[in-house]
Amino acid sequence: MTTEVRASHILVKSEQEAKDLYDKIKNADDFAKAAQEVSLCPSGQNGGDLGFFGKGMMVKPFEDAAFSLETGEVSQPVETQFGWHLILVTDKN
């Protein structure tokens, strides 16, 4: 059973921006590079890496998406009170 995931994310303001970015990343654009270039979150400087986190540590929509992804999979845009996220799960424990 997965108790923690390691994820990276990209935070943007609009759903359309997130959708456009999703299309670029799914077509082999580098996730970490995109995070450094456009993410509104300070984690963007580290390629969007948030490290490992368990359930209850992130806002619910973000957590639900992250825990539902397979390692290496990028989420569809996810809305939270902070904006729109693309999430990449990089590891699971």
Phi, psi and omega in degrees: 000134180284122177252340178217150170233152171251127184222155170243154178213163174235127180250126177227169186280324189240155177298319181297318178299319179295318179296316179298317180294320177303314180299319179294315183292321178295338178262036169081009172295149182283121184299311182297320179295317179298319178299316179297325185279323190234346186294137177276351180272142177304335178296343178303328178298334178257028180073016179088001185295125178256357184074194179278144173212151179257179179294143180090358182263342180238164176298149190306311182299322180293311180301313181302316180294313183299317182285345179269348183274152171275157176302131180089355182268141177257134180285158163294165178305136181239127181265133170228180179293348181270341183141210182249133184242147160248133186239133175241118177275125183253345179193161176220147174241000000 
